[in-house]
């Protein structure tokens, strides 16, 4: 009898305890190739002016690449078939006509992790206005999601960064597919062999007073790159080395990485006197606590193939940096 009473009390407490806890929505794991954007839109809108606006923004060529490659590879899905596996994409842009003009960024709507941008409007012009108005915030949200996913993939098999921690005072996550090709007290050249060439990372530092933040900044960056190339990145024949391609002026942006003001530059490199070239991305982090600029650069040599995703991987690695401040 006593056991029955205890059992009833236990069941009673369990039932009411469950009622006190909010139910947690269970969603499946998201999927998709890096930088592949699922676009949910009616065929008629996709083939008209709304589609043109979307392509102009989300398939715009990535800056700093030798050939045109889109920011995102777009897969169009009519709303009538947007169900099941199609809803599991990691980044989704959904266009709905016939509702009040609005743009919403939704997290984990159908899967996890997932970022969904929902754009609505009564007319084509309202949809186009919403897309143009919110393009930067949508792109930044999608790109942040993809950077996070690439970093998650990289973290599955990490190369030791012990020497980098000791000599540069930073932690950096890069995969075991890379090797440290050259190392000094304040310089690291890290390489990965790919099918048609290599991807490369360089890490080094400069005193704060070596760079002046003025109108000549881009020329100073070119000078720094060329001096490092001459000292550390030789070409295929004696006397040749990597320099900044003078055909194009680098694109220069101001951003923030790991809590530090950062200058970002993208363009092309080449080797004077040799048929070698490719894209580079250059980050100069203003590390005032340590009275230095931390330079983190990626460059790829991959002739005859697309390079967007190689550059994106190097960006994801660089943006994993953390300062080991004491």
Buried (B, 14 or more C-beta within 10 A) or exposed (E): EEEEEEEEEEEEEEEEEEEEEEEEEEBEEBEBEBBBBBBBBBEEBBEEEBBEBBBEBBBBEBBBBBEEBBBBBBBBBBEEEBEEEBBBBBBBBBBBBEEEBEBEBBEEBBBBBBBBBBBBBEEBEBBBBBBEEBBEEBBEBBBEBBBBBBBEEBEEEEBEBEEBBEBBBBBBBBBEBBEBBEBEEEBBBBBBEBEEBBBBBBBBBBEBEEBEEEEEBBEBBBEBBBEBBBEBBBBEEEEBBBBBBEEEEBEBEEEEBBEBBBBBBBBBBBBBEEEBBBBBBBBBBBBEEBEBBBBBBBBBBBEEEEBBBBBBBBBBBBBBBEBEEE
